[in-house]
């Protein structure tokens, strides 16, 4: 019997399916400066990974973010989760190695008395204290690639990073896809 016929006879039609919760709003952010050699690695990776992820529900890709400090709040406001792809230069690091950490690892200082030139963690904490909807520390995921040169002008990556790019993209894509399947905290 059709649901129209059931309605005509006074019996209820099929029960509606429960609504599926919307996926968390996730921002994939490629950070860096494309004219400072290896500092552009985050932008290159975010652009490529974003194209491979396509129209993933709840995902917004901002492949080229060159702002920092408090300007980041405007970009991340309203998102539940943040995936950042960026460069890093550590003492003794090998170009092409990469690291993954969450927002808690970014805490250098939570001293909010001076917000001029605020670092990433300080900007996020300030946003939370102002009541903005920004991702919590556990929902900020940073993928940082060790670089050789991030202070000299140039639009090309070093040979090590250019060679490592396909493997970096594959490995990070796997982890980002897994993150996108998870609910936020």
N, C-alpha and C positions, 0 to 999 in steps of 0.2 A: 504494500500500500504506500502511495506517495505521501510525503509530508503534508501536501495540500489536502489530500483526502483525509489524512489523520486529523488535520485542523478542522475540517468540515464536520467530522464526527465527534468533535469535542475532546479527542485524546491528544496529549502533547506530542509534538514532533520529536525528532532526535535531539538529544541534549547537545548544546553547543560545546565544542572542544575548548578546553581551557586555553587561554592566551599564553603563548610562549613568551617568557621574559625577553626583553630586548637585549641584544649583546652589549657588553660594556663599550662605551665610546672610547676608542683607543686612537692616540695620535702617534704616528711613526714620524720621527723628526730626524732629519739628516743635518747635523751641525758641522760647521767649519767655515773656512774661507777658501773658495775655489781658486784664488790667485796666490795662495801661500803653499805651493808644492803639496806635500803630503797632508796638510791640514784639510784638504778637500776630500779625503777618503770617506768620511761620513756621508757627504753629499752624494758621492758616486754610488756608494753601497745602498743608501736609502732610495735613491732614484731607481736602481736596478731591482732591489727587493720589492719596492712598492709596485713596480710594473709586473712582477711575477705574482704578487698577491692579488692583483686585479681588484675586482669589486667585492672585497671581503666585507660582510655586514659589520657595521660599527667602526670600520677602520677609515681614518683620514690620514693621508700621506702628505707631509710637508717636507719635500726632499731637500730644500735648500734654505736652512735657517742660519743666518749670519748675525743674528742679534743675541745679546746676552743680558745678564742682570735682570732688572725689573721688567724690561721689555718682553722677556719670556712669558710673563704672567698673562699678557694679552693673548698669546698663542695657545697656552695650555688650559686656560680657563674653560670649564665646561666638560673637560675630558675626565674619564674615570681611571684611565691608564695611559702611561707615557712610555714609549719605546724610543730611546735616543741612540743614534749611531754617530760616533764621534771619533776623533783621534786622541791619542795620549802619548806622552813622551816621559818614560821613566828612566831612572838611572840603571844602566845595564840591560835595558829591554832590547829585544830583537825585532827589527821592523817586520811587520806581518803577523806577529803574535797578537792575539786579542784576548780581552778580558770581559767578563760579564759581572755586573754587580747591581745592587738595588740602591734606592735613594738614601738609605741609612749610611751607606759607605761614602756618600758625598759630603757628609757633615764635616765641614772644616771649622765652622763657627756658627753659633746661633745667636751671636751678639747682634741685635737689631738696632743698636743705637746709631749706627752709621750705615745708611742704605745706599750711599753713593758707590757705584761700581760693585754692587752686590753680586756674590757668586751664585751659582745655580741653586744650591741648597738653601741659602738665605732668602733668595727670591721666592722659592716654593713655600718656605715657612711663613714668610710675610703674607703671602697670598692666603694661606690657611688662617692666620690670625686675623686677617681682614674679612674672613667669612666667605672667601671665594671658593668655588668648587674646583679644586685642583687635586691631582692624584696624591694619595698618601705615599709615604716613603716606600712601603712594600709594593706599591703599584707603579713605581718608576723603575724601569729596567734600562740599564746603560750597557751598550756594546761598544767597547773602546778598542781601537786598533793602534798598536804600537807603530810609531812613525820614525823615519830617519830625519827628515827636514820639514819643519813647520814654521820657519821664520823667514826664509828666503822667498822672494817673489818668483813665481812661475806657475803655469797652469798644468804642468805635467806631474804625475806621481813619480816617485823614485822607482827604479827598476824593480826593487824588491817588492814594493806594494803593487805595482802593475802586474807582476808575475803572480802574486798571491791573491789578486782580486777574485778570480773564479772560485777558488776554494773558500775564501772568506765569505763570499756571497752564499754559497751552498750551505756552509755550516751555520751561519747566522739565520738564514731563511728557515732552516729546520727548527731552530730554537724559537724564532719569532712565531712561526706557525703553531708551535706547541703553546706558546703564551696566549695566542689569540683564541685557542680552544678553552682556556681556563676562565673561570669567573674571577672577578676582582675580590680583594679582601674587604 
